[in-house]
Amino acid sequence: MFRYRVRAIVLTAGIICAFSVGWSPVRAQEAEVEEAAVEEVTEVELPEGDPTAAITTKDTNIPVDELKLLVKPLTLEELENEAAAWMEVLKRRAITISEAEIAVKRQNLSIEQKETAAAELASAKEALEKAEEAQEKAEPGTSEYEKVTKQVEEAKEKLRNAEEAIAEAAAAQKKLQEDEGTQEALNKAQRQTDYTAATETLERAEKEREDLEPGSAEYEEATKKIDRLKDAIKLYDETGDAKGEAIQGSPEFDEITKVFLEAYEELNKAREAIDGVGSTEEESTDKESTDEESTEEDPTEQSSEALDQTAALLETTDIEADGEEKIAGTPDVVDTEDNLEEKQEQLDEASDNLKESAEAEADLKKNLVEVLTYMQTQQVIIIDRFKVVLDELDRKGGNSEAYRKYIDAISGLELDLTDTDSLGVRLIGWFQSEEGGMRWLINLGKFVGIVAASIAVSHLLSQATLKLLLRYGDESQALRDFLVMLVKRGGIVIGIMLALTALEVSLGPVFALVGGVSFVLAFALQSNLGNFASGLTLMLTNPFDVGDEVKVAGLWGYVDSITLASTKIKGWDAQVITVPNSMVWGGIIENLTAKEIRKGGVPVLVSFNNDLRRVKKILQEVGNSHPLILEDKPVGVYIYKGTEEFIWTGIKYWSTTNDYWTVYEDLTFMIQERFEKEGIQVAMPQQQDLRIQYTPDNGNGKASQILAEVPTKAFEPHKVSNKDETAGLDIDVDVEVPDI
């Protein structure tokens, strides 16, 4: 009884798993289509909430598991306030990142323009060098003098190009200085540079202090400076975190910004006390100002001054077409050779200024990219916490669709492949970030681990299922193999789905994709689905099993394998025939080896001239003498209908299924030997006229006809027509004939 219960449970589970794969996605697709139709006409509105009433945004770095516990008891209204507050935090971070991205692009443009200006200056310098070499040999009125004149004109043109390039660079620099968002991003980059330098100074000072004698004046002085720098770094970190958590525009934000800038100023002073080097950016707060504005030195001011100096150098002299160079503002004409040498020195100085300015901006851009990478990491942290609040909001009946669309819109890492300088910095920073490359590396490790574990567990479960079915089940081998495969592959699929969650992949779109594919395949592969249904039915009803001798779909052979789609039959000539399961289940199925014992018969055609009673007695003796025929099943000998010249007779016997063909062959040999010994005449088959007509082309366009007489029916009793007078004879080995 227990065996049948286990079998029922296993079969039910198999049916549910098999059909849910095809049906559930279709329903999911239908639901998705309905939702999509609603989305086309429904506008998504942002839920209302009071950000100032939130309690979870006080610490934006709160661990995720703690945040889950914190939001669990909140009501729907309170969760809407929390969502609105996290939305404000995320929006501020996104705006800051956008401003930094713009600053990086403008820095790239500024650097490119300065490099172009430097190249133009180099070209002008080269032209002046050629003119200087030529003028040493030139005399007025000669061809060399005309050549010098052309070279001077070329130098003038290149100088004008250099001036235009510098003017463009100055305009770009001015644009950087006028944009508040860009300046704020650059200021953050400079603050990050100073903070990094302060931490490095602290580490170096602590190592240098180890070489000093404890208790000495130098040791105490170094300790005093180190402690001051430690306190400054700690205060900078605390005020920076508080500034990031405060809502922009609120009185608290203005107050904490003031304290933060004071902490930054103290950080630079403490570092300067150890290194003796001040920061490149000085920030101070006007304590008497009601607006609490910070007075900051523009990080790009040095570059702007370099451009102004370069432009001034180029404006101090003008090269005349007559080969002389006049100093602007002086009426005297100076020797051309001396002025060309002076011009070269001025160009060298201007070129050096541009190069130094471009290098300084490149360093500033590098720091800006590092800060940008850090801000993107912080944005990922905010999004993770925001999603926790949104998940709880959804569970309690809220609507988080608008928030999630905003998250999707600002998420992702965009790389400018043309900016090769910052690309490496971004990638390295992303890989080193705990919320970037390290996070994905850990998630990838989890993914591989879950998939490997699912493969191992699925293999163990499939082996356990196989042992359980072999011990308690009586199902067919095909069904047993199918269930084992279902457990093994199904476990792997479930493991992969769980592993995808480790990669932070949402399973909703995956299921929607599967639903869409199944919806299409349901129409495109209807015949295949019919084969699957027929295959599952064959496995459940078990009309035959692997290894059985069957007659299906007009074929006779042994079952080689059974799958959901098809059944393979191994023919008598070792050929393997694949039959779709819909043809197998849709036709007559005859299983010749369904039982442990099998009934067979050996037909014999004898002449009417023999003593039929004696023939029957001999056949009975032959049948009774075979050791493999079952003793509890009597051997039957029959005399059946024939024609005027011969009559069918034979032996009916029972044997085990495995011995069936052995007994059949032995009885055939024994009957032949005994008949020859007893002189029983076996009837010769009668020749009957069979007209065979075929039309081979003999080359003249006419077909020839050939008639032949061949014996047929006597040799092929299994093909006797139902209308023939011999119809109904038990001439097939498996035709049921009453035992005599």
ZAMARGU-4260 file (C-alpha; in steps of 0.2 Angstrom, whole numbers, plus 5000, padded with zeros to 4 digits):
<rodrens>
0) 5000/5000/5000 | 5014/5012/5004 | 5022/5008/4987 | 5007/5015/4978 | 5006/5030/4989
5) 5024/5035/4985 | 5021/5032/4967 | 5005/5043/4967 | 5015/5057/4975 | 5029/5056/4963
10) 5018/5055/4948 | 5008/5070/4954 | 5024/5080/4957 | 5030/5076/4940 | 5014/5081/4932
15) 5013/5098/4941 | 5032/5102/4937 | 5030/5097/4918 | 5014/5107/4915 | 5017/5122/4925
20) 5033/5126/4914 | 5021/5127/4899 | 5005/5135/4907 | 5011/5147/4920 | 5022/5157/4909
25) 5008/5159/4897 | 4997/5166/4911 | 5011/5177/4916 | 5012/5184/4898 | 4994/5187/4898
30) 4994/5197/4914 | 5010/5206/4908 | 5001/5211/4892 | 4986/5218/4903 | 4997/5227/4914
35) 5007/5235/4899 | 4990/5241/4892 | 4986/5249/4908 | 5003/5257/4909 | 5000/5266/4892
40) 4985/5275/4899 | 4989/5277/4917 | 5001/5291/4923 | 5013/5286/4937 | 5012/5299/4951
45) 5025/5301/4964 | 5018/5296/4982 | 5016/5310/4994 | 5027/5310/5009 | 5036/5322/5022
50) 5054/5320/5021 | 5057/5330/5037 | 5047/5317/5047 | 5059/5302/5041 | 5070/5293/5054
55) 5080/5281/5044 | 5090/5294/5034 | 5100/5300/5049 | 5113/5287/5045 | 5114/5283/5026
60) 5127/5270/5029 | 5116/5260/5041 | 5118/5241/5038 | 5104/5234/5027 | 5099/5220/5039
65) 5097/5234/5053 | 5087/5245/5041 | 5075/5230/5037 | 5071/5228/5056 | 5069/5247/5058
70) 5056/5249/5044 | 5047/5233/5048 | 5035/5241/5061 | 5032/5257/5052 | 5015/5261/5045
75) 5011/5265/5027 | 5011/5283/5030 | 5027/5283/5039 | 5035/5272/5025 | 5029/5285/5013
80) 5039/5299/5023 | 5054/5287/5023 | 5053/5284/5004 | 5052/5303/5001 | 5067/5307/5012
85) 5078/5293/5004 | 5072/5300/4987 | 5079/5317/4992 | 5095/5310/4998 | 5097/5300/4981
90) 5092/5315/4971 | 5105/5326/4979 | 5118/5313/4976 | 5113/5311/4958 | 5114/5330/4955
95) 5131/5330/4963 | 5137/5316/4951 | 5130/5324/4936 | 5139/5340/4940 | 5155/5331/4943
100) 5153/5322/4926 | 5150/5339/4918 | 5166/5346/4926 | 5176/5331/4920 | 5170/5334/4902
105) 5174/5353/4903 | 5191/5349/4911 | 5194/5337/4896 | 5189/5351/4884 | 5200/5364/4893
110) 5215/5352/4894 | 5213/5348/4875 | 5212/5367/4871 | 5228/5370/4881 | 5237/5356/4872
115) 5231/5363/4855 | 5238/5380/4860 | 5255/5372/4866 | 5256/5363/4849 | 5253/5380/4840
120) 5266/5388/4850 | 5278/5374/4846 | 5274/5376/4828 | 5277/5395/4829 | 5293/5392/4838
125) 5299/5381/4824 | 5295/5394/4811 | 5305/5407/4821 | 5320/5395/4822 | 5319/5393/4803
130) 5318/5412/4800 | 5333/5415/4812 | 5343/5403/4803 | 5339/5410/4786 | 5341/5428/4791
135) 5360/5426/4795 | 5363/5423/4777 | 5350/5435/4769 | 5355/5451/4761 | 5342/5464/4755
140) 5337/5462/4737 | 5342/5444/4736 | 5332/5428/4735 | 5337/5423/4752 | 5330/5439/4759
145) 5313/5435/4750 | 5313/5418/4758 | 5316/5426/4775 | 5301/5437/4772 | 5290/5422/4768
150) 5296/5413/4784 | 5292/5428/4794 | 5274/5429/4787 | 5273/5410/4791 | 5278/5414/4809
155) 5266/5428/4810 | 5252/5416/4805 | 5256/5403/4817 | 5257/5416/4831 | 5240/5421/4827
160) 5234/5403/4827 | 5242/5401/4844 | 5234/5417/4851 | 5217/5411/4845 | 5220/5394/4853
165) 5225/5402/4869 | 5209/5413/4868 | 5198/5398/4866 | 5207/5390/4881 | 5204/5406/4891
170) 5186/5406/4887 | 5184/5388/4892 | 5193/5392/4908 | 5182/5406/4911 | 5166/5395/4909
175) 5173/5383/4922 | 5175/5397/4934 | 5158/5404/4931 | 5148/5388/4933 | 5144/5385/4951
180) 5141/5367/4950 | 5157/5364/4941 | 5166/5374/4954 | 5158/5364/4968 | 5163/5348/4960
185) 5181/5354/4958 | 5181/5360/4976 | 5176/5343/4981 | 5190/5335/4971 | 5203/5347/4979
190) 5196/5343/4996 | 5198/5324/4993 | 5216/5328/4987 | 5220/5337/5003 | 5211/5323/5014
195) 5221/5310/5005 | 5237/5320/5008 | 5233/5322/5026 | 5230/5304/5029 | 5247/5300/5021
200) 5255/5313/5031 | 5248/5306/5047 | 5255/5289/5043 | 5272/5296/5038 | 5273/5306/5054
205) 5269/5291/5065 | 5283/5281/5057 | 5295/5295/5059 | 5290/5297/5077 | 5295/5279/5081
210) 5313/5284/5078 | 5313/5298/5091 | 5316/5295/5109 | 5301/5294/5120 | 5300/5308/5132
215) 5311/5320/5123 | 5305/5337/5117 | 5305/5332/5099 | 5294/5317/5103 | 5282/5327/5113
220) 5281/5340/5099 | 5278/5327/5086 | 5265/5318/5096 | 5256/5335/5099 | 5255/5338/5080
225) 5250/5320/5076 | 5236/5321/5089 | 5230/5338/5081 | 5230/5330/5064 | 5220/5315/5070
230) 5207/5325/5078 | 5206/5336/5062 | 5203/5321/5051 | 5190/5313/5063 | 5181/5330/5064
235) 5182/5331/5045 | 5174/5314/5043 | 5160/5317/5056 | 5155/5334/5049 | 5156/5327/5031
240) 5145/5312/5035 | 5133/5324/5044 | 5133/5336/5029 | 5129/5322/5017 | 5114/5316/5028
245) 5107/5334/5030 | 5093/5340/5018 | 5100/5353/5006 | 5092/5370/5009 | 5087/5367/5027
250) 5095/5377/5041 | 5103/5362/5048 | 5112/5360/5031 | 5118/5377/5031 | 5125/5376/5049
255) 5133/5359/5046 | 5141/5366/5030 | 5149/5380/5040 | 5156/5368/5053 | 5162/5356/5039
260) 5172/5370/5030 | 5180/5375/5047 | 5185/5357/5049 | 5193/5357/5032 | 5202/5372/5036
265) 5209/5365/5052 | 5213/5349/5043 | 5225/5359/5031 | 5232/5369/5045 | 5236/5353/5055
270) 5244/5345/5039 | 5254/5361/5036 | 5261/5360/5054 | 5269/5344/5050 | 5273/5345/5032
275) 5276/5364/5031 | 5266/5364/5015 | 5249/5373/5013 | 5234/5366/5003 | 5231/5372/4985
280) 5214/5377/4990 | 5211/5388/5005 | 5193/5388/5012 | 5187/5399/5026 | 5170/5404/5032
285) 5164/5422/5035 | 5158/5421/5053 | 5150/5438/5052 | 5140/5434/5036 | 5122/5430/5038
290) 5122/5420/5022 | 5136/5409/5029 | 5145/5409/5012 | 5162/5401/5011 | 5176/5410/5003
295) 5186/5398/4993 | 5200/5400/4981 | 5196/5394/4963 | 5205/5378/4960 | 5207/5384/4942
300) 5213/5401/4946 | 5231/5395/4944 | 5227/5389/4926 | 5218/5405/4922 | 5233/5415/4928
305) 5245/5405/4917 | 5234/5408/4902 | 5234/5427/4905 | 5253/5427/4907 | 5255/5417/4890
310) 5243/5429/4881 | 5252/5444/4888 | 5269/5437/4882 | 5262/5435/4864 | 5255/5453/4864
315) 5271/5461/4869 | 5279/5460/4851 | 5273/5461/4833 | 5282/5454/4819 | 5282/5466/4804
320) 5282/5460/4786 | 5298/5469/4782 | 5308/5457/4793 | 5308/5468/4808 | 5300/5466/4824
325) 5293/5480/4834 | 5290/5480/4852 | 5272/5485/4856 | 5271/5502/4865 | 5289/5508/4860
330) 5292/5519/4844 | 5310/5513/4841 | 5313/5499/4829 | 5324/5486/4836 | 5336/5474/4827
335) 5326/5459/4820 | 5339/5446/4825 | 5339/5451/4843 | 5320/5452/4843 | 5318/5435/4835
340) 5329/5428/4849 | 5319/5437/4862 | 5303/5430/4854 | 5309/5413/4855 | 5313/5415/4873
345) 5295/5422/4876 | 5288/5407/4866 | 5298/5395/4877 | 5291/5403/4892 | 5273/5403/4886
350) 5274/5385/4880 | 5281/5380/4898 | 5267/5389/4906 | 5254/5380/4895 | 5261/5363/4899
355) 5262/5366/4917 | 5244/5373/4917 | 5238/5357/4907 | 5247/5346/4919 | 5240/5354/4934
360) 5222/5353/4927 | 5226/5334/4922 | 5230/5331/4940 | 5215/5340/4946 | 5204/5330/4934
365) 5211/5314/4940 | 5206/5319/4958 | 5189/5324/4952 | 5187/5307/4943 | 5192/5298/4960
370) 5179/5309/4969 | 5166/5305/4956 | 5170/5286/4958 | 5168/5288/4976 | 5151/5297/4974
375) 5145/5284/4963 | 5149/5271/4976 | 5140/5281/4989 | 5125/5282/4977 | 5125/5263/4976
380) 5124/5262/4995 | 5110/5274/4995 | 5100/5264/4982 | 5102/5248/4992 | 5095/5256/5007
385) 5081/5265/4997 | 5076/5248/4990 | 5074/5241/5007 | 5061/5255/5011 | 5052/5252/4995
390) 5051/5234/4997 | 5043/5236/5014 | 5032/5250/5006 | 5026/5238/4993 | 5022/5224/5006
395) 5011/5236/5015 | 5001/5242/5000 | 5011/5257/4994 | 5016/5261/4977 | 5034/5262/4973
400) 5034/5262/4954 | 5039/5280/4952 | 5053/5278/4964 | 5060/5262/4956 | 5059/5270/4939
405) 5069/5284/4945 | 5082/5272/4952 | 5083/5263/4935 | 5085/5279/4926 | 5101/5285/4937
410) 5108/5268/4940 | 5122/5260/4930 | 5140/5265/4926 | 5143/5275/4910 | 5161/5275/4903
415) 5168/5288/4891 | 5180/5277/4880 | 5187/5292/4872 | 5194/5298/4889 | 5208/5286/4891
420) 5216/5295/4905 | 5201/5295/4917 | 5195/5278/4910 | 5209/5268/4919 | 5206/5278/4935
425) 5188/5275/4935 | 5190/5256/4932 | 5203/5254/4945 | 5192/5264/4958 | 5177/5254/4953
430) 5186/5238/4955 | 5193/5243/4972 | 5177/5249/4978 | 5167/5239/4991 | 5151/5243/4982
435) 5158/5241/4965 | 5170/5228/4958 | 5173/5220/4975 | 5154/5219/4977 | 5152/5211/4960
440) 5167/5199/4963 | 5159/5193/4979 | 5142/5191/4970 | 5150/5182/4956 | 5158/5170/4969
445) 5141/5168/4977 | 5134/5164/4960 | 5147/5151/4956 | 5146/5143/4973 | 5127/5142/4972
450) 5127/5134/4955 | 5140/5122/4960 | 5131/5117/4976 | 5114/5116/4966 | 5123/5104/4954
455) 5130/5093/4968 | 5113/5093/4978 | 5103/5089/4962 | 5114/5075/4958 | 5112/5068/4976
460) 5093/5071/4975 | 5092/5062/4958 | 5102/5047/4965 | 5091/5046/4981 | 5075/5048/4970
465) 5081/5033/4959 | 5085/5022/4974 | 5068/5026/4981 | 5059/5022/4965 | 5068/5006/4963
470) 5064/5001/4980 | 5046/5006/4982 | 5040/5010/4965 | 5034/4999/4951 | 5034/5012/4937
475) 5041/5010/4920 | 5059/5013/4917 | 5055/5027/4905 | 5045/5036/4919 | 5058/5032/4931
480) 5072/5040/4920 | 5060/5055/4917 | 5057/5058/4935 | 5076/5057/4939 | 5080/5068/4925
485) 5067/5081/4931 | 5074/5081/4949 | 5092/5083/4943 | 5089/5096/4929 | 5075/5105/4939
490) 5086/5107/4954 | 5100/5114/4943 | 5087/5127/4935 | 5081/5132/4953 | 5099/5134/4958
495) 5103/5145/4943 | 5088/5156/4947 | 5093/5158/4965 | 5111/5161/4959 | 5104/5175/4948
500) 5098/5184/4964 | 5115/5184/4971 | 5120/5194/4955 | 5106/5206/4960 | 5096/5201/4945
505) 5078/5203/4947 | 5068/5187/4943 | 5053/5197/4938 | 5059/5201/4920 | 5066/5184/4918
510) 5050/5176/4922 | 5042/5188/4910 | 5054/5184/4896 | 5051/5165/4899 | 5032/5169/4898
515) 5034/5178/4882 | 5044/5164/4874 | 5032/5151/4880 | 5018/5161/4873 | 5026/5162/4856
520) 5031/5143/4856 | 5014/5138/4861 | 5008/5143/4844 | 5023/5139/4834 | 5026/5122/4841
525) 5009/5115/4843 | 5014/5098/4836 | 5029/5097/4847 | 5018/5101/4862 | 5006/5087/4856
530) 5021/5075/4856 | 5026/5080/4874 | 5009/5077/4880 | 5008/5060/4872 | 5025/5056/4879
535) 5020/5061/4896 | 5004/5050/4894 | 5015/5035/4888 | 5026/5037/4903 | 5011/5038/4915
540) 5000/5024/4908 | 5015/5013/4904 | 5009/5002/4889 | 5026/4997/4886 | 5044/5000/4893
545) 5061/5001/4886 | 5067/4984/4880 | 5049/4977/4876 | 5045/4969/4860 | 5030/4980/4852
550) 5020/4983/4837 | 5016/5002/4835 | 5013/5013/4821 | 5015/4999/4808 | 5032/4994/4815
555) 5038/4978/4824 | 5053/4979/4835 | 5061/4982/4852 | 5059/4999/4861 | 5076/5007/4862
560) 5071/5023/4872 | 5057/5034/4877 | 5057/5053/4878 | 5044/5066/4880 | 5045/5070/4861
565) 5048/5053/4853 | 5050/5034/4855 | 5064/5025/4846 | 5061/5007/4840 | 5075/4995/4836
570) 5071/4985/4821 | 5076/4967/4816 | 5090/4973/4805 | 5097/4984/4819 | 5090/5000/4812
575) 5084/5013/4825 | 5067/5021/4820 | 5062/5037/4828 | 5043/5038/4830 | 5034/5054/4836
580) 5024/5050/4852 | 5008/5057/4845 | 5009/5043/4832 | 5012/5030/4845 | 4999/5036/4856
585) 4986/5039/4842 | 4988/5021/4835 | 4986/5003/4841 | 4999/4998/4853 | 5003/4979/4854
590) 5015/4974/4868 | 5022/4957/4865 | 5032/4956/4881 | 5021/4964/4893 | 5020/4948/4904
595) 5033/4937/4912 | 5026/4922/4901 | 5022/4922/4883 | 5011/4911/4872 | 5018/4907/4855
600) 5015/4895/4841 | 5024/4886/4826 | 5013/4884/4811 | 5016/4870/4799 | 5009/4867/4782
605) 5006/4848/4778 | 4998/4839/4763 | 4981/4832/4764 | 4989/4815/4759 | 4996/4813/4777
610) 4987/4805/4791 | 4982/4820/4801 | 4979/4811/4817 | 4996/4804/4816 | 5003/4822/4812
615) 4994/4829/4827 | 5001/4815/4839 | 5019/4818/4833 | 5017/4837/4835 | 5010/4834/4853
620) 5025/4823/4857 | 5037/4836/4850 | 5029/4850/4860 | 5029/4840/4876 | 5047/4835/4875
625) 5054/4853/4875 | 5061/4857/4892 | 5058/4876/4891 | 5039/4874/4888 | 5029/4878/4904
630) 5023/4862/4912 | 5007/4870/4920 | 5002/4876/4903 | 4997/4862/4891 | 5004/4861/4874
635) 4990/4864/4861 | 4990/4856/4843 | 4978/4862/4831 | 4972/4856/4814 | 4965/4871/4805
640) 4957/4876/4788 | 4967/4874/4772 | 4964/4872/4754 | 4962/4857/4742 | 4980/4852/4742
645) 4986/4857/4760 | 4981/4861/4777 | 4988/4872/4791 | 4992/4863/4808 | 5005/4868/4821
650) 5009/4869/4840 | 5004/4882/4853 | 5015/4883/4868 | 5018/4894/4884 | 5036/4899/4889
655) 5044/4913/4899 | 5046/4929/4889 | 5065/4927/4889 | 5064/4909/4881 | 5051/4913/4868
660) 5062/4914/4853 | 5073/4900/4859 | 5058/4888/4860 | 5051/4894/4844 | 5067/4890/4835
665) 5070/4873/4844 | 5052/4868/4840 | 5054/4872/4821 | 5070/4861/4820 | 5062/4847/4830
670) 5047/4847/4819 | 5057/4846/4803 | 5068/4832/4810 | 5054/4822/4816 | 5043/4824/4801
675) 5058/4818/4790 | 5060/4803/4802 | 5042/4798/4802 | 5040/4802/4783 | 5027/4815/4785
680) 5025/4825/4769 | 5026/4844/4771 | 5015/4852/4758 | 5023/4862/4744 | 5015/4879/4742
685) 5004/4881/4727 | 5010/4893/4713 | 4997/4907/4710 | 4998/4919/4696 | 5003/4936/4702
690) 5005/4949/4689 | 5019/4961/4692 | 5020/4976/4680 | 5033/4989/4679 | 5038/5001/4665
695) 5056/5003/4663 | 5062/5015/4649 | 5071/5005/4636 | 5077/5020/4627 | 5063/5021/4613
700) 5051/5030/4624 | 5040/5015/4626 | 5038/5004/4641 | 5039/4986/4641 | 5028/4974/4652
705) 5034/4958/4660 | 5023/4945/4667 | 5029/4932/4680 | 5021/4918/4691 | 5028/4918/4708
710) 5022/4908/4723 | 5016/4920/4737 | 5003/4916/4749 | 5010/4899/4755 | 5026/4908/4760
715) 5017/4923/4767 | 5002/4917/4778 | 5003/4933/4789 | 4998/4943/4773 | 4982/4933/4769
720) 4968/4944/4765 | 4952/4944/4776 | 4942/4940/4760 | 4953/4925/4756 | 4947/4908/4760
725) 4961/4905/4772 | 4957/4920/4782 | 4956/4918/4801 | 4970/4904/4801 | 4981/4905/4817
730) 4996/4907/4806 | 5004/4921/4816 | 5014/4916/4831 | 5004/4927/4842 | 4986/4923/4835
735) 4975/4917/4848 | 4969/4899/4844 | 4959/4889/4857 | 4970/4875/4865 | 4966/4858/4860
</rodrens>
